[in-house]
Amino acid sequence: MAHQVTLLPGDGIGPEVTVAMKMCVDATGVKIDWEVCEVGEKSVTRYGQPLTEAALESIRRNKTAIKGPITTPIGKGFRSVNVQLRQSLDLFACVRPCFYYEGTKTPVKNVNLMVFRENTEDLYAGIEFDLNTPELARLRALINEMSPKKVKEDAAISIKPISVSASKRIVKFAFDYALRLGRKKMTAVHKANIMKFTDGIFLRSAQEVAQAYAGRIEFSDCIVDNMCMQLVQHAHTYDCLVLPNLYGDIISDLCAGLVGGLGIAPGANYGDEIALFEPVHGSAPKYTGQNKVNPTATILSAVWMLRHLKEEAAATRLDNAVRAVLKEGRHVTYDLKADRNDPTAVGTLQMAEAICKKL
Ligand code: NAD
């Protein structure tokens, strides 16, 4: 029987990379009924909102979805659809595998990291108070009354909630996932020396959860700024990282850079029942419609989706096909060439075709 999967093409380069991905997945022979739903700018034009209940309902029904990136207007306009999706569907865990693929331009070799990011709270919770609003004035007055530290008149405020329950949930998810993959080490990343209450909760929750895995997975912790330096210098010595939302966002882009850039970094978001796969990169609006960008990140996201659908053999074949094309370095997009202006670089669809031929 065919798998039912919701496909959200997204904005900018999203439609191009998802067409390339779909071509590769269909070429594996795995039967998928793709239910395509518009989100982002096209949804605003058509339905007056970037994320409709119909799109959410499709994901809830199919339980598996894959998406292209969605544009978020900076500082104005609609709130991030990505954040809305994660919050509405309670996709509490963001997983970003960062593996070295031969043929990619990387500052370091042999990186083999799984990054687990908490997805629902922290500064991403969306609890923000803008300048010149009565809500901000009330909050500032309250804080100034309760705290010896004062908030300036011209400061906006974003709230950083970190709970014991969400912290334990992501850390437990990370350990269980790591065990399934046969991983050996987990590092919790935080800034608990400065944010003693919020990050303190994250660290203590991680330490507590880690006890149940003692003897199976080695646990350590690291302060986020030190982690950045460690990753640049010794990324190969780390195995799995688990982080609160904001640090997870930043560190996963850093890790994407370590394995050759956003063009090849896949991602997945998991809830208790639903899984939503997506590349780490954004909608790169300046490349829209040019058949230019690298489809690998979205295709590798589909590899993880196939594993999730228990299509392990097809996932491995697709992963190997990507590996072969990257290693050869001939039918690859501009970002994977030594010189970004190399005229032998191929387009998005041509790279996907080369991957299909290796299947
Ligand atoms: P971006 O990832 O879209 O682009 C940054 C640069 O990375 C691009 O200019 C390009 O040089 C390179 N790049 C990205 N994807 C590539 C690919 N597949 N192949 C080759 N090169 C690639 O980041 P941005 O410019 O900060 O964000 C653009 C928009 O995307 C914003 O609206 C942002 O909010 C949104 N965004 C969405 C998601 C998501 O949907 N999950 C994630 C990140 C950013």
Residues whose N, C-alpha, C, O or C-beta is under 5 A from the ligand:
A	BS01	NAD	G68 P69 I70 T71 T72 P73 N82 L262 G263 P279 V280 H281 G282 S283 A284 V293 N294 D335
